[in-house]
Amino acid sequence: MSSIIKSTPFHSAFISRQLLLLLLLITVISPAIYWINGIGQRAAKLPAEISLAPDGSLLNSPKAEALHQLSLPLRLQRLIIGPLLLLAYQFSGGAVALRHWLEQQISQLGQRPPPLKITFWKRLTRFIPQSWRHRLAWSDLLVTLLFIIIFELALILINLPLTFYRGFILPHQFGLSTYSGLAWWSDWGKNVILTLLTDTMLWGGFYSLIRLFPRRWPIPGGALLFAVSLIFTLLTPILITPLFYEVRPLADDALRGRLVSLAERAHLTVDNVEVINASAKTTTVNAYVTSLGGAQRMVLYDTLIDGYTPDQVEMVVAHELGHWYYRHILWGVIGLGAAGWLGLFVLRWFLDHSWSALGWRGPADVAGWPTLLAGLALVGSLALPAENAISRYAEQQADQFALTMTGKPDTFISLFEQLAEQNLSLVDPPAWEKIIFYTHPPTIERIQRAKNFQTQQ
């Protein structure tokens, strides 16, 4: 591999640059292509109601079929174009050039030592072991952090047209969004800030660990990965959700009493029942149960409360209580943490055996970050069937729990028929799509489960 790369560096870089330009063009103009086909413009006139076939089976609504015609290529584009774009940039020499340019700028800064470098950095590092300070120089850390910020921001801006089409134009065409333009851009800005902060901290920490513990970095890295995943899962509903949605207590005392009583039957004491003002941005519905320490919270979208009967709301909450009862979120964090920990050892092997052939300075060279991102995307895509199969099994458990808790299969059936119409879901998607993309069982399977439960009563 090394001989191939070194023998044709010019040709490889030239081909990669041409591929990079092509992929950039596809990414930027693809929203216009989706728009030109006219499917979205005709969506408002299509019926959203599901129907019955002569044999009694459910049929997809015409509007859901139209949405599927656009959402499927969008999914495939994200799976294929994204990693290819990262690899093309890597092998074009762009990543190495960016790192080299940043080093030059930092070197020029070092020739004029600012007070910040002399005072603040020395005070910050005086308690750090000398060996660590030697392995992780302030200039190396600064180059790494700046590289991550600049490259991440470039990716965000390159994907902005597609993000705007997928997150604003398409949902509005199909009646799934109530976002105002100003609100959408405001939330986009918040997401950009959060992405830059989290990626800078996580990946900056990753490259710092490689420098500090060249041989054993997967051990502390795995522990930190698990801890961060758990903290993020617990704190997101409390700290992140309020940044995007207004959260208020549930005002309907009768409904609150029903839901609290339902939770108590599941052996959960709920401290707060809250409502998210989701209708300001979307027509979709959701609910979830969170637990942090001794505090238990039940959170409902206002679209659920306003558009569904109390029995249906109770069924949705019973389903979410099933996730809590079976500890699905906790097991998910543990499972992903364990897989991620093992993955770090595989990554160490890859970095140790490939950095020289790929033209990097070492495993901790931030110029190799695009390759790592592409590799993670590829592994994530290959893991989708297994990961989503586990997710669908958890959803089946929660469905069964909800049916058992409420004993109302008719309500379950009417709920998921209404959800399929409102969310424009395919009631019976192709088998291959279900295996790869579906985290939840298709509507037709969930309804059949309720019918089976009904016959067993």
N, C-alpha and C positions, 0 to 999 in steps of 0.2 A: 504494500500500500504506500509506504514511504517513497519507494522508488518511482512509482507512478506519479505521485503528487509533485515530486521534485523534478521529474524529467519534463513535465509539460506545464509549468506554472503559468506561463503567459496564456496558452490556449485554454486552460481550465478557468482562469480568471476572466478571459474574454467571453467564453460561453456563459459563465455564471452572470456576468454583467448584462448580457443580452437577455438571459432568462429573467433576471431581476427586473429589468425594464418592462418586459412582457407581463410579469405577475403584478407589478405596480399598476400597469395600465388596466389589467383585468379588475383589480381591486377597486380602483377609483371609478371606472365607468360602469361596473356591473349594476349599480342601482338604476342607472339610466336604461339599461337593457331590460331589467325587471319592469320598469315603468312603461317602456314602449310597447311591451306585449299586450297591454290593455286589460289584463286580468283584474288587477286591483281597481281600475276605474269602473268596471262593470259589477263589482262585488255588491254595491249597495242595492242593486235590483234583484239579487239572488235570494231565494228563501233559505232561512236558517233552520227550518223545522226538519227533524228526522222523520222518516216514514217507514212503513212496513212493506216487505216484499210479499208476493203471493203465498210464500211458505211460512209467513209470520216472522221472519228474521228482520232485524233492523237494517235500514239503509242509511248511508251517509247523506247529510244534507248537501244540496248543490253548493251552498256557500262554503261549507267545510271542505268540499272537494276542490274548490277554487283556491282556497287558502293553502291547501296542501300542495297545489301545483307550484306555488311560490316558496313555501317554507322548506320543502324538501331540497331543492337546489341550493337554497341559502345554507342549510345544514351541511350539505356535501361540500360547498365552497369553503366553509370554515374548516372542515376536516382536512381538505386537500391543499388549498391555496395557501393557508396560513403557514404550515410547516415548510412548504416549498419556498415561500418568500424568505423565511428566516435562513434556510440553507443557501439560497442563492446569494443573499447578502453576505453570509459568512465566507463562501468560497470566491466571491468577487474581490475579496480583500478589504471590503468596507469596514469590517469590525476591527481588524488590525490597524487600519489607517486611523480610525476614530480613537482607539487607545493611544496610538503614537502621537496624535495631535494633542490629546489631553495631557500626556506626559510632557510634551514640549511647553505647554502653557503652565503646568505646575513647576517645571524646571525654571522657567523665567520668573515665576513668583518666588521660588526659592532663592534666586539671586538677589532679591530685594526683601530680606526677611522682615515680614510685618510684625508688629507687636503681638498680634494674635498667635502667631506661630511660636514666638519666643516665650511668652508668658502662659497663655491659656493651655497650649498643648503640653508644655513641660509640667505644669501643675496637674493636668489631667492624667499624665502617664507616669508620674514619679513613683506611684505605688505599684505599677505594673512591672513584673519581672523583666530583667534586662534581655533575656532570650526572646521574650514575646515582642519587646519593642524592636528588636533586630529583625524578627520575622515579619512584623506588620508595621512598616514605616508609615508615617502620617501621609506621605505623598502617594504611596500605593493605595492606601485606604481611600484617599480623596479621588484618585483616578477611578477606582472601582465604583464609588458612589455616583460620581458625575456621569460615567459611562452608562450606568443603569438608568439614571434619570433621563438623559438625552435620548437613549435608544428607546426607552419605554414611551416617552412623549412623542417621538417620531412615529412609532407604531400606532399610537392612539390617533394621531392626526391623519395618517395614511388611511386608516379604517373609518374615519369620521363620516364620509358620505354613506358608506354601507351601514354604519351604526345608526345614522339618522333615518335611513330608509327602513331598516329593520325595526327600530324602536319607536319611530314616530309616524312616518307616512303609511307603512303597511297596516299597523293596528288601527289607524284612523279610517283607512279605506274599508276595513272589514268591521268597523264598529266596536272594536275591542279596546279602544283608548279614549279617554276624555281629557287627556293632557292638553294644556295650552302650550303654545310655542315657548313662552317665557319660562314656564314651569319645567318643561323638558330640558331646556338648555341649562337651567339652574341645577337640576339633578345630574345632568351630564358633567357639569363642572365639579360637583361634589364627588362624583365617582372618579373623575380624573385625579383629584387631590388624594382621595383614599387609596387609589391604585398606586400612585407614585410613592406615597408614604409606606404602604405595606410592602411593596416590592423592593424598595430601597432598603428597608430594614431587614427583610427576610434574606434577600440575595446578598446584601452587603454582609450580613452575619454569616451566610454560607461561605463566601470567599474568605472571610476573616478566619473562620474555623479551619479551612484548608491550610492557610498560612501558619496558624498557631499550632495545629496538630497535624502535620503532614501525613502521618501514617494512621492515626487513630481518630480522625475527624468524624467518621460516621457514628461513633459511639455517642459523643455529646450532641452531635447533630440530630440523631434520632430522638434523643430525649427531649431536646428543644422542639423538634417538629411535633411530637405528641403533645407537649405542654401548650404550644401555640395553638394547635388545632382545637384542643379542649377549651382554652380560654376564649378563642374566637367564637366557637359555637355557643358558649354560655353568654357572652357579652353582646353579641350582635343584636339580639332582640331588644336589649336594654340601651345600648349606646348608639348603634348604627341606625336602627329603624326610625327612631325619633328625628333623625336628621332629614328623613325623606317624607315622613308621614306625621300627621297630627294624631296623637293617641289620647283617648279620653275614656273615663269609666262608662260602662254600659248603663244606660239610663232606664231601661225596661226592667223593673224589679221582678216582674213575673217570670220573664225569660231568664233573668239571672238566677232566680231561685231554682228553676228547672235544671239549669246547667250545673249549678253547684251541687244539687242533689245527685245528678248523674255522676259527677266526679267523685262524690263520697261513696257511691256504690262501687266505683273502681278503686276505692281505698286511696284517693287523692284528696287532700285538703287544699282548696283553692283560696288564695288570699285576695286576688284581684281578678275581675272579669273586665277586660278592656276592649275598646273598639278602635280600629284604625280607619281613618278617613280615606279609604282607598278609592272611593267614587270620584274624587277629584282628579284621578289619573287613569283609572282603568275600570272596565266593567266586569272583570274576572273576580272570583270569590276565593276566599281562603280562610283558614283558622289554624291556630297552633297552640300548644301548651309548652310553657318553658318552666324550668326549675333551676334556681340558683341558690345554693345553700338551703335554707328553710323556706324560701319564698317561692310560691307556686303561682304562675300567672296563666290565665286563659285569654287569648287574644283572637278577636273576630274581625273580619272585614265588614264594613258597613254595607257593602254590596250583598253580602250573605244575609244580613239581618233584614234589609229592605226588600230583597227579591225572593225570599224563600219563606215557607211556613215554619212555625216554631218546631214542628216535628222534624222537618228537614234540617233545620239548624242543629237540633239535638243530635241528629244522625251524623252530621259532619263533625261535631265535637266528640261524639262517641268514637268515631274513627281516629281522631287525633289522640284521644285518651288511650286507644289501643297502641299507638306508637309509644306513648309514655309507659304503659303497662309492660310492654315487652322490651323496654329499654333500647329501642331501635337506634336512637340518636347516639347513645353511649356506645353501643356495640359498633356502630358505624365509625365513630371516632377511633375506637380501639383497632378495628380492622384496617382502616386506612392508615393509621399510625404505624401498625406493624408492617403493612406492605411498604409504606414509605421508608421505614427503617431498613428493611432488607434491600430496598431499592438503592439506598445510599451506599451500601457495600458494593452493589453492582456498578453504580456510578463511579465509585473510587477505582474499581478495576478498569473501567473504560477510560477514565482520565489518565491513569498511570500508564496505560498501554497505547494511547493514541495521541497524546498532546504533541509529541515530537513530529509524528507523521502529518498532523494537521497544521503544523507551522506555528504552534503556540509556544510560549516561553515556559510553560509548566502547567500543572493541573489547576493552579489558582489564577491563571491568566483570564481576566474578565473579557478579553477579546473572543473567547470561546462561548460566551453566554448565548448568542443566537443558536448555536448548535445544541446547547443544553435545552433551550426552550423548544426547539423543533423535536428533539428526542422525547421530551416529556409529553408533547402533544401527540406524537406517534404512539407512545406507550399508552397514553390515555385513550386514544382511539381504539387500539387493539384490546384494551381492557373493558371497553363499553359493554360487550355482550355479557361478560361475567358480572360486572358491577351492576348492570341494570337488571339482570336476572335476580340478584340478591335483593335489589330494591323492590322489584315486583312481588317477590315472596313476602317481604315485610308489609307491603301494601295489602296483600291478600290476608295476612294475619290481622291487620287492623280492620279490614272489611268484616271479617268473621267476628271479630270482637264487637264491632258496632252492631251487627245483626243480633248477636247474643245478648248484648246489654239492653237493646231497645225492644227486640222482638217484633220489629215492624218491617218486614221485607217489602211490603207495598210502598212504604215511604222511601226505602232504599232505592227501589226501581225508579220511582218518579223523580227522586233527587238526581240520579245519574243520567236520566234522560234529559232533564232540564239543564244539567251541567254540560252535557254534550252539545246541546243547542246553543247555550250561552257562550261557551268557550270555543265553539266551532271545531270540536274534536271529531276525528274519524272514529266512528263507533266500531269499525272492524278493519283495521289497517292491514296492509300486506304483512305476511309473517316475517319477512326479512327486516322490515322497518321496526317491527315490534322487538325483535331480538337485539337490534343494534341501538335504537334510539329511545325506546319506551321505558321510563322509570316506573310507570304505573300500568296495571293491567288495562287493556282496552275496555271500552264501555260494554261491549257485548259480553265479555267474560265476567265482568262485575255483576251485570244484570242476571246472567245465568247462575251465578253463585247465590244470588238472592232467591231466585226461583227454586233452586235445589234446597235451600234452607226452608223455604215455604212448604215444600212437599214433605219435609222431615218433621215439621211441627205437629 
